[in-house]
Structure formats: structure tokens, C-alpha cells
Amino acid sequence: MSEPDEMLEVYQFEGCPYCSKVRQKMTDLGIDFIARAVDPDDRSRVEEVSGQTNVPVLVDPNTDTTMPESDDIVEHLEQHYG
């Protein structure tokens, strides 16, 4: 398993099952991360980062990657840190 050099960030909000899936995968892989809370009624912050308003969004400075979509994020995490 490869551990990230820099801290990963996840833009998410509580109660989002897709966000929970990503957080759980990161926990399972032992990856420390920063959870960035997104207000479900104001998603401008996540739009600034990713160009879209859906969550979750992963920001991985180790691979210069910003990506939405929980399944894609889980695949990325497994490929790089699993």
C-alpha cells in the first residue's frame, strides 16, 4: 500500500450516501483526509474547486487530480493507495 505524501481533501456533506461511501473507503485504506463540509443549499465552494456542484469531490494533490463521482473516486483510491 502506498500512503499519500500530501493530505487528500473530500468535499462532502453529512447525510450524502455517496460521500459516506468515499469516506468509508478512505478509512478502510487508512488514509487521513480533510473533510470539507459543503452546504447542500450553497454549493458554490465545490463548484469553484471542481467546475460542478455534485458531491463528493476528491482533491488529490499527490496525483494532481480533482474528481467527482463516488465510484470513480473509490477506483482512484484503490489504484493509488490500495
N, C-alpha and C positions, 0 to 999 in steps of 0.2 A: 504494500500500500504506500502511496506517495502522499505526504502531507503538504498542504499548500504553504508557500512561503509567506504570502500576504493574506490577510483576513478576507474571506468572502462575505458578500452582503446579499441579503434576500429582502426584497420589497414585498410586503405582505400585509394582510390584516387578519385579526383573530376571527374565527368562525368560517374561514375560507378552507374548504376541504382540500383544494389543490395546493394551497400554501402549507397546510398541515402535512401533506404527503412529502413535500420537499424538505420541510424542517425535520421530519422523521428520518428521511434518508440521510441527511447530513449528520444527525445524531447517531444513527446506526453506523456510519462510517467514521465516527469520532472526529468530525470536522467542526472546529469552532467557527462561528459565524456571527455577523452582526445582523440582527433582525430589524429592518427599517419599517416602522408602522406606517401604513397608508390609510388615510381616512377614506372609507368607502364612498363618501359623498363629495370628496375633492381629491381626484387622482392626478392632479397636475404635477405633483412631485415625481411620481413614477413615469409620467409622460415625458418629463424633461430628461430622465435617465435613459428611457428605452424607446421613445417615439410612439408609444401606445399606452393605453390605460389599463390593460389587464394585469392582474397579479396571479401568481407570483412572477417576479423578475429576479434572476440571478445576475449579480455583477461579480465576475471572477477576474481580478487584476492579474492573476498568475498566467492566464491564457488570453488576456485581453478580450474577454468575452462578456457581452451583455445579452441575456436571452430570456424570453418569456416561455410559457408553456411547461407545465409541471413534468410531463413525460420526457420532453427534451432536456430539461434540467436534470432529472434523475439519470438519464443516459449519460449526460456530460459528467456528472459527479462520479458515476461508476467507471467511466472510461479514464478519467484523470486521477481519481483518488481512491478507487475501489480495489 
